[in-house]
Amino acid sequence: MPGYYCLFQSVDALYFKRPVYIGDTVNITGKIIDKNESQRNISIKADIRNQNGEKVAMAKLTVGVMK
């Protein structure tokens, strides 16, 4: 995910399934679902879970890649 050679370009979709509260810990995992070499970006399907392993949200992210 974004780091030294990456930059968030957009959050194309974000759906909350459950509330997230102050003090919750969230874990985000992602899967690359598309790669556009000419625009140097990737699309990621993200799964967001709380400290109990319950899915609280899901999102589609677009990330630019410099290298």
C-alpha positions in Angstrom: 0.0 0.0 0.0 1.1 3.6 -0.2 4.6 4.3 1.0 7.6 6.0 -0.4 6.9 5.3 -4.1 3.0 5.4 -3.8 0.4 8.0 -3.5 -3.3 7.7 -2.8 -5.2 9.2 -5.8 -8.8 8.5 -4.8 -11.2 6.5 -2.7 -13.7 5.5 -5.5 -16.2 3.7 -3.2 -16.4 3.4 0.6 -19.2 1.4 2.2 -19.6 1.2 6.0 -21.3 -2.0 7.2 -21.0 -1.4 10.9 -20.1 1.6 13.1 -16.5 2.2 14.1 -16.0 3.8 17.5 -13.2 5.9 19.1 -10.7 3.4 20.6 -11.5 0.7 18.0 -8.5 -0.8 16.1 -9.0 -1.4 12.4 -7.1 -3.7 10.1 -7.1 -3.0 6.4 -6.2 -5.7 3.9 -6.2 -5.2 0.1 -6.1 -7.1 -3.2 -5.0 -5.5 -6.4 -7.8 -5.8 -8.9 -6.5 -3.7 -11.8 -3.2 -2.3 -13.0 -2.9 0.6 -15.5 0.7 0.8 -16.7 0.2 3.8 -18.9 -1.2 5.9 -16.1 1.0 4.2 -13.5 -1.7 3.3 -11.0 -3.4 0.3 -9.5 -6.9 -0.3 -8.1 -7.2 -2.0 -4.8 -10.2 -3.7 -3.2 -9.9 -3.0 0.5 -11.5 -5.0 3.3 -11.6 -3.2 6.7 -12.2 -5.2 9.9 -12.3 -4.2 13.6 -10.4 -5.7 16.5 -13.0 -8.5 16.7 -12.5 -9.5 13.0 -15.9 -8.1 12.0 -16.1 -6.4 8.6 -16.9 -2.8 9.3 -16.3 -1.3 5.8 -15.0 -2.0 2.3 -13.6 0.3 -0.3 -12.1 0.6 -3.8 -8.9 2.7 -3.8 -6.8 4.0 -6.7 -3.1 4.4 -5.9 -0.4 6.0 -8.1 2.9 4.2 -8.3 6.1 6.1 -9.1 8.4 3.1 -9.8 
